[in-house]
Amino acid sequence: MSRAIKTILRPSLLAMAIALTTPLASSVLVAAEQSDEQRSYSLPAAPLSSTLTQIASQSGIALSLDPSLASGRTSSPVNGQYSGIGALQAALRGTGLQLQQSGSGTYTVVAVPEGAMALPVTDINASVNQESAWGPVEGYLAKRTAAGTKTDTAIVEAPRSISVATREQMDDRGVHSLDDAVRYMPGIVSASFGSDTRYDWMRVRGFEPTQFLDGLPLPRGVYANPKAETWNLDRLALLRGPASSIYGQTPPGGLLDMVSRRPQAESSHEVQVQYGSDNHRQINFASTGKIDEEGQFLYSLSGVLRDGGTQIDHIDDKRYNIAPSLTWNIDEDTSLTFLSQFTRDDTGVTSQFRPIQGTKIDMPFGDISHHKNLGDPDYEFYDRTYYALGYAFEHRINDVWQFRQNLRYTKSDLEFQTITVSSYFEPGGPVDDQGNANRLSTNVDEDISQFAVDNNFQADFATGDISHTLLIGLDHQRTNTNYLAIFGFNVPPTNVNNPVYGLPIVRPPRSDAFYDYNQKTRQTGLYVQDQMALDNWRLTLGGREDWVHTGTKFFNKNDATNTERDKKFSGNAAISYVFDSGFVPYLSYAESFQPASNAAVSPTESFKPTEGEQWELGIKYQPPGSNTLLTAAVYNLTQKNVSVTNTINSIPVTSQTGEVKVHGLELEAVSDVTENLKVIAAYTLAKSEVQDGDFKGNRLQLMPNQQASLWGDYTWHDGVLDGFGIGAGARYTGNTYGDQGNTWLGKADAYTVFDAAVHYDLGRLDNSLKGASVAVNATNLFNKDYISTCDSFYCYYGDLRSVVASATYKW
């Protein structure tokens, strides 16, 4: 066995290097990047190894510790302002151990020689940003997250599948939407219906995820759902698998956990101008810093102005967004951050419901153009106004306890009209050989208001040799939805190759509404979670009780009402072992539940919540001293109480007795390999199967069996190409079925698309241009022509090539 392999496997070595911007293999630079910045620590006496691990992890210090030295020893309390090295020394006080610095800049814990005095270790004068789960990240690799735990947890030690898109990664790839942001993550399918300027349609492990922003759920309606602005995010985390034991009513596939840009003490300002394909024009801006000299008040202001076209004729993509926030550092133990945003969208249906004929089925009139608008711009619009106002409050009560409260009020108002071609199986269809087709209109008025609050107490303490991070929380949300949908069938026909606009179209009266209801939902959840550590062992146990009340009044059905009361307990458990070599294997179990809501509710029927459970076995590897994280996970996921149809004696009977199973393998690598090279790679192998009903044995809709992706960015920092960088990526998506029957009409073939980017730091040319840079990003670089999804009624084209140039100035 080679010396390198022996070193990796040797259990007596605990090597941790959490410096955020260091190259992979340079231990000298690891030491040079350690910070003398004073940070606030409040750590109680606890098992020595866990305290040292925590401090080293937070401070980015490479630390080696012989477990036999730490066994049975308890750290001293660490309270007050310390550098990372100072905090380690404080923890070692009175233990008979001391720090010893090696020539390579790493540190080792050794016994104090008998009769000798422990001498202080000289701090290294350098600066590094301390990462938290709710703050910005340098590079591609995030090392901490609150997704799945609601506590600041090292990702390598979190016993769940979690991927994070950092601000730098999103900037390098030119991300404009959540669909863009998650494209290089495993286990998720984005833009199933092509890019939609109205909303981001995704599936995680086969199910549509719930979206959380700053720890609270975003409201979910039918069409008025908020479309998050990625420019306003510091990071985006994808948690795969059930999470109801912490978050309440969520699907079994997973959730998105977004973190807004927040005020920072260090001043930073940025303006970016973009121009690209389809007359895309956009201005992004962001600014943060201190309001007063003492830094008691901090501010952040970001926003987007977009006025452009789309790949569909006569459909604009206009957005006006602003997100101001303010932090009040009340005292050293208390802070209050106000978070708000306002967004106005003016757009349309860019996903375009294309008939099967002319897309999937060859027709005499040829193929329907990717750009053709089959509706009528004189009738159609999608106008959404969204705003949110809330805060994040934190208070440290003492050395053990801290309290957090997140609160937000959200409002989304929508007016929406569109026209679609009649589908293959609808009356009036299909399209004839000349391309003539009947049409129908969809007319929607929808508004959603939501109040959400989450309160929790966190306690960090030790019982004997076991350290605990205990979380006790109570959350509550109230959602009020008004939804009106009217379908009109007296719409003049069109020709799919030569549509005529401006024809007389009349919106049907409200009395013809197919949906017309008001729905009020109240959810309260009480949860407890304990993250325990015993030497290198980690054990997480959690449980939550939810009470959900949903009341619906159907105005179009003589004011009939429906009331649903659901109560559900959800649990989770996980165990892992943190090897000194950087390997962390884990086993986890988690549950989910999700009540029926929106148009799924009926005035005459009651629906049980769907329930999910998952077993996941995984391993994570973070090589000591690196900014690399490798993960692998296999999982088995089951959802119950699914509505299924069984045909009995030629009569279809629908019941909630169905079950679906999903199992698979997910691999991911994220690495800031060197100062020059950053890489992300992912692979997904999944199998889904309906267990009951007429479609028993079929795959879930919109879920490919295989996916793979790879993105890399290389930037030169010296030589002739100093300041120049290139990025390239490839994304493979396997075939999918858009219909339950898994028919040929519902099948979309596999496809591979390529993305690319070039960027240049103009400050490398002349110091007067410091902070200025230019970039060009291209998606679907080779203009791959493919169908994203078919559902046996309609087909949806994938996005064509898009090229966007940007100029950025930072100061």
ChimeraX attribute file (.defattr): number of C-alpha atoms within 10 A of each C-alpha:
attribute: neighborCount
match mode: 1-to-1
recipient: residues
	/A:1	5
	/A:2	6
	/A:3	8
	/A:4	8
	/A:5	10
	/A:6	11
	/A:7	12
	/A:8	18
	/A:9	15
	/A:10	12
	/A:11	13
	/A:12	16
	/A:13	19
	/A:14	23
	/A:15	23
	/A:16	26
	/A:17	27
	/A:18	23
	/A:19	30
	/A:20	25
	/A:21	23
	/A:22	25
	/A:23	22
	/A:24	20
	/A:25	15
	/A:26	14
	/A:27	20
	/A:28	15
	/A:29	18
	/A:30	25
	/A:31	26
	/A:32	19
	/A:33	23
	/A:34	26
	/A:35	23
	/A:36	18
	/A:37	16
	/A:38	13
	/A:39	14
	/A:40	14
	/A:41	17
	/A:42	16
	/A:43	21
	/A:44	21
	/A:45	18
	/A:46	24
	/A:47	25
	/A:48	24
	/A:49	24
	/A:50	20
	/A:51	24
	/A:52	22
	/A:53	21
	/A:54	16
	/A:55	22
	/A:56	23
	/A:57	22
	/A:58	20
	/A:59	28
	/A:60	26
	/A:61	28
	/A:62	25
	/A:63	26
	/A:64	24
	/A:65	21
	/A:66	16
	/A:67	17
	/A:68	9
	/A:69	17
	/A:70	20
	/A:71	13
	/A:72	13
	/A:73	18
	/A:74	22
	/A:75	23
	/A:76	21
	/A:77	19
	/A:78	24
	/A:79	15
	/A:80	12
	/A:81	14
	/A:82	18
	/A:83	20
	/A:84	25
	/A:85	23
	/A:86	19
	/A:87	26
	/A:88	26
	/A:89	22
	/A:90	16
	/A:91	26
	/A:92	23
	/A:93	16
	/A:94	14
	/A:95	16
	/A:96	15
	/A:97	19
	/A:98	23
	/A:99	22
	/A:100	20
	/A:101	14
	/A:102	11
	/A:103	10
	/A:104	13
	/A:105	20
	/A:106	22
	/A:107	22
	/A:108	18
	/A:109	19
	/A:110	16
	/A:111	14
	/A:112	16
	/A:113	11
	/A:114	7
	/A:115	6
	/A:116	7
	/A:117	10
	/A:118	16
	/A:119	11
	/A:120	12
	/A:121	14
	/A:122	10
	/A:123	14
	/A:124	16
	/A:125	11
	/A:126	12
	/A:127	12
	/A:128	17
	/A:129	18
	/A:130	19
	/A:131	22
	/A:132	18
	/A:133	20
	/A:134	20
	/A:135	18
	/A:136	22
	/A:137	24
	/A:138	18
	/A:139	18
	/A:140	25
	/A:141	26
	/A:142	27
	/A:143	24
	/A:144	23
	/A:145	27
	/A:146	19
	/A:147	31
	/A:148	26
	/A:149	21
	/A:150	17
	/A:151	19
	/A:152	15
	/A:153	20
	/A:154	17
	/A:155	22
	/A:156	25
	/A:157	20
	/A:158	24
	/A:159	28
	/A:160	27
	/A:161	29
	/A:162	23
	/A:163	26
	/A:164	26
	/A:165	25
	/A:166	21
	/A:167	23
	/A:168	17
	/A:169	24
	/A:170	23
	/A:171	15
	/A:172	21
	/A:173	24
	/A:174	22
	/A:175	19
	/A:176	14
	/A:177	19
	/A:178	22
	/A:179	21
	/A:180	18
	/A:181	24
	/A:182	23
	/A:183	19
	/A:184	26
	/A:185	28
	/A:186	28
	/A:187	34
	/A:188	25
	/A:189	24
	/A:190	22
	/A:191	21
	/A:192	24
	/A:193	24
	/A:194	21
	/A:195	25
	/A:196	20
	/A:197	22
	/A:198	22
	/A:199	18
	/A:200	20
	/A:201	17
	/A:202	21
	/A:203	20
	/A:204	24
	/A:205	28
	/A:206	27
	/A:207	21
	/A:208	18
	/A:209	23
	/A:210	21
	/A:211	21
	/A:212	19
	/A:213	16
	/A:214	20
	/A:215	23
	/A:216	20
	/A:217	24
	/A:218	23
	/A:219	24
	/A:220	17
	/A:221	20
	/A:222	15
	/A:223	19
	/A:224	28
	/A:225	22
	/A:226	24
	/A:227	18
	/A:228	18
	/A:229	19
	/A:230	24
	/A:231	23
	/A:232	25
	/A:233	22
	/A:234	20
	/A:235	27
	/A:236	25
	/A:237	23
	/A:238	25
	/A:239	22
	/A:240	23
	/A:241	33
	/A:242	32
	/A:243	29
	/A:244	32
	/A:245	30
	/A:246	30
	/A:247	27
	/A:248	28
	/A:249	26
	/A:250	27
	/A:251	26
	/A:252	31
	/A:253	28
	/A:254	29
	/A:255	28
	/A:256	23
	/A:257	23
	/A:258	27
	/A:259	22
	/A:260	23
	/A:261	27
	/A:262	26
	/A:263	26
	/A:264	20
	/A:265	18
	/A:266	10
	/A:267	15
	/A:268	15
	/A:269	15
	/A:270	16
	/A:271	17
	/A:272	18
	/A:273	16
	/A:274	18
	/A:275	17
	/A:276	18
	/A:277	16
	/A:278	17
	/A:279	15
	/A:280	20
	/A:281	20
	/A:282	20
	/A:283	18
	/A:284	19
	/A:285	20
	/A:286	21
	/A:287	20
	/A:288	23
	/A:289	20
	/A:290	20
	/A:291	15
	/A:292	9
	/A:293	9
	/A:294	10
	/A:295	16
	/A:296	16
	/A:297	21
	/A:298	24
	/A:299	22
	/A:300	23
	/A:301	21
	/A:302	24
	/A:303	22
	/A:304	20
	/A:305	18
	/A:306	18
	/A:307	15
	/A:308	19
	/A:309	19
	/A:310	22
	/A:311	22
	/A:312	19
	/A:313	15
	/A:314	18
	/A:315	22
	/A:316	26
	/A:317	22
	/A:318	22
	/A:319	21
	/A:320	17
	/A:321	21
	/A:322	20
	/A:323	24
	/A:324	22
	/A:325	22
	/A:326	23
	/A:327	25
	/A:328	17
	/A:329	17
	/A:330	12
	/A:331	9
	/A:332	10
	/A:333	13
	/A:334	16
	/A:335	18
	/A:336	19
	/A:337	21
	/A:338	20
	/A:339	23
	/A:340	20
	/A:341	20
	/A:342	16
	/A:343	22
	/A:344	18
	/A:345	21
	/A:346	18
	/A:347	24
	/A:348	25
	/A:349	24
	/A:350	22
	/A:351	21
	/A:352	25
	/A:353	22
	/A:354	26
	/A:355	26
	/A:356	25
	/A:357	24
	/A:358	21
	/A:359	21
	/A:360	21
	/A:361	11
	/A:362	13
	/A:363	17
	/A:364	11
	/A:365	17
	/A:366	15
	/A:367	16
	/A:368	19
	/A:369	15
	/A:370	18
	/A:371	15
	/A:372	17
	/A:373	26
	/A:374	28
	/A:375	25
	/A:376	21
	/A:377	17
	/A:378	12
	/A:379	17
	/A:380	19
	/A:381	19
	/A:382	21
	/A:383	18
	/A:384	24
	/A:385	19
	/A:386	22
	/A:387	19
	/A:388	19
	/A:389	18
	/A:390	20
	/A:391	19
	/A:392	19
	/A:393	18
	/A:394	18
	/A:395	18
	/A:396	18
	/A:397	14
	/A:398	11
	/A:399	17
	/A:400	16
	/A:401	17
	/A:402	18
	/A:403	18
	/A:404	18
	/A:405	19
	/A:406	21
	/A:407	22
	/A:408	24
	/A:409	19
	/A:410	20
	/A:411	22
	/A:412	22
	/A:413	21
	/A:414	19
	/A:415	17
	/A:416	20
	/A:417	21
	/A:418	21
	/A:419	25
	/A:420	21
	/A:421	28
	/A:422	24
	/A:423	24
	/A:424	17
	/A:425	12
	/A:426	11
	/A:427	9
	/A:428	16
	/A:429	16
	/A:430	20
	/A:431	23
	/A:432	14
	/A:433	14
	/A:434	13
	/A:435	21
	/A:436	19
	/A:437	23
	/A:438	22
	/A:439	21
	/A:440	19
	/A:441	24
	/A:442	17
	/A:443	20
	/A:444	23
	/A:445	18
	/A:446	23
	/A:447	24
	/A:448	25
	/A:449	19
	/A:450	22
	/A:451	22
	/A:452	23
	/A:453	21
	/A:454	21
	/A:455	16
	/A:456	19
	/A:457	19
	/A:458	22
	/A:459	19
	/A:460	21
	/A:461	20
	/A:462	19
	/A:463	10
	/A:464	11
	/A:465	18
	/A:466	16
	/A:467	24
	/A:468	22
	/A:469	20
	/A:470	21
	/A:471	23
	/A:472	18
	/A:473	20
	/A:474	19
	/A:475	22
	/A:476	19
	/A:477	21
	/A:478	19
	/A:479	21
	/A:480	20
	/A:481	24
	/A:482	20
	/A:483	22
	/A:484	20
	/A:485	20
	/A:486	21
	/A:487	20
	/A:488	19
	/A:489	16
	/A:490	14
	/A:491	18
	/A:492	13
	/A:493	19
	/A:494	21
	/A:495	17
	/A:496	24
	/A:497	18
	/A:498	12
	/A:499	16
	/A:500	15
	/A:501	14
	/A:502	9
	/A:503	13
	/A:504	9
	/A:505	15
	/A:506	11
	/A:507	16
	/A:508	16
	/A:509	10
	/A:510	14
	/A:511	10
	/A:512	13
	/A:513	19
	/A:514	13
	/A:515	20
	/A:516	23
	/A:517	23
	/A:518	21
	/A:519	22
	/A:520	20
	/A:521	19
	/A:522	18
	/A:523	20
	/A:524	19
	/A:525	24
	/A:526	22
	/A:527	23
	/A:528	19
	/A:529	25
	/A:530	21
	/A:531	22
	/A:532	21
	/A:533	23
	/A:534	17
	/A:535	19
	/A:536	16
	/A:537	14
	/A:538	22
	/A:539	19
	/A:540	21
	/A:541	18
	/A:542	21
	/A:543	19
	/A:544	22
	/A:545	19
	/A:546	23
	/A:547	17
	/A:548	21
	/A:549	16
	/A:550	22
	/A:551	17
	/A:552	24
	/A:553	20
	/A:554	19
	/A:555	16
	/A:556	16
	/A:557	14
	/A:558	8
	/A:559	14
	/A:560	14
	/A:561	17
	/A:562	17
	/A:563	17
	/A:564	19
	/A:565	15
	/A:566	15
	/A:567	15
	/A:568	18
	/A:569	18
	/A:570	25
	/A:571	22
	/A:572	23
	/A:573	20
	/A:574	21
	/A:575	20
	/A:576	22
	/A:577	20
	/A:578	20
	/A:579	20
	/A:580	23
	/A:581	22
	/A:582	21
	/A:583	21
	/A:584	23
	/A:585	21
	/A:586	22
	/A:587	20
	/A:588	20
	/A:589	22
	/A:590	24
	/A:591	26
	/A:592	31
	/A:593	27
	/A:594	19
	/A:595	21
	/A:596	15
	/A:597	20
	/A:598	19
	/A:599	13
	/A:600	8
	/A:601	20
	/A:602	18
	/A:603	14
	/A:604	8
	/A:605	9
	/A:606	13
	/A:607	18
	/A:608	17
	/A:609	21
	/A:610	22
	/A:611	24
	/A:612	27
	/A:613	24
	/A:614	23
	/A:615	20
	/A:616	22
	/A:617	21
	/A:618	21
	/A:619	22
	/A:620	26
	/A:621	20
	/A:622	23
	/A:623	20
	/A:624	23
	/A:625	26
	/A:626	25
	/A:627	27
	/A:628	23
	/A:629	21
	/A:630	19
	/A:631	22
	/A:632	19
	/A:633	20
	/A:634	19
	/A:635	21
	/A:636	19
	/A:637	24
	/A:638	21
	/A:639	23
	/A:640	19
	/A:641	18
	/A:642	20
	/A:643	16
	/A:644	20
	/A:645	18
	/A:646	17
	/A:647	11
	/A:648	9
	/A:649	7
	/A:650	7
	/A:651	9
	/A:652	11
	/A:653	12
	/A:654	13
	/A:655	13
	/A:656	15
	/A:657	14
	/A:658	20
	/A:659	21
	/A:660	22
	/A:661	20
	/A:662	20
	/A:663	18
	/A:664	19
	/A:665	20
	/A:666	22
	/A:667	22
	/A:668	25
	/A:669	21
	/A:670	25
	/A:671	23
	/A:672	25
	/A:673	20
	/A:674	18
	/A:675	15
	/A:676	13
	/A:677	17
	/A:678	22
	/A:679	22
	/A:680	24
	/A:681	21
	/A:682	23
	/A:683	21
	/A:684	25
	/A:685	18
	/A:686	20
	/A:687	18
	/A:688	23
	/A:689	17
	/A:690	21
	/A:691	20
	/A:692	18
	/A:693	18
	/A:694	16
	/A:695	17
	/A:696	17
	/A:697	15
	/A:698	19
	/A:699	26
	/A:700	25
	/A:701	22
	/A:702	27
	/A:703	26
	/A:704	26
	/A:705	17
	/A:706	21
	/A:707	26
	/A:708	23
	/A:709	22
	/A:710	20
	/A:711	21
	/A:712	22
	/A:713	22
	/A:714	19
	/A:715	21
	/A:716	16
	/A:717	15
	/A:718	10
	/A:719	7
	/A:720	8
	/A:721	12
	/A:722	15
	/A:723	18
	/A:724	20
	/A:725	20
	/A:726	19
	/A:727	21
	/A:728	20
	/A:729	22
	/A:730	19
	/A:731	20
	/A:732	17
	/A:733	20
	/A:734	17
	/A:735	18
	/A:736	25
	/A:737	25
	/A:738	27
	/A:739	21
	/A:740	18
	/A:741	20
	/A:742	19
	/A:743	14
	/A:744	14
	/A:745	20
	/A:746	23
	/A:747	24
	/A:748	23
	/A:749	15
	/A:750	17
	/A:751	17
	/A:752	15
	/A:753	21
	/A:754	20
	/A:755	21
	/A:756	22
	/A:757	23
	/A:758	20
	/A:759	22
	/A:760	21
	/A:761	21
	/A:762	20
	/A:763	14
	/A:764	19
	/A:765	12
	/A:766	9
	/A:767	10
	/A:768	10
	/A:769	13
	/A:770	15
	/A:771	15
	/A:772	20
	/A:773	20
	/A:774	18
	/A:775	21
	/A:776	21
	/A:777	24
	/A:778	23
	/A:779	24
	/A:780	21
	/A:781	19
	/A:782	13
	/A:783	14
	/A:784	15
	/A:785	15
	/A:786	18
	/A:787	21
	/A:788	26
	/A:789	26
	/A:790	31
	/A:791	23
	/A:792	23
	/A:793	20
	/A:794	23
	/A:795	28
	/A:796	26
	/A:797	23
	/A:798	21
	/A:799	23
	/A:800	19
	/A:801	18
	/A:802	19
	/A:803	19
	/A:804	20
	/A:805	20
	/A:806	19
	/A:807	17
	/A:808	19
	/A:809	17
	/A:810	15
	/A:811	11
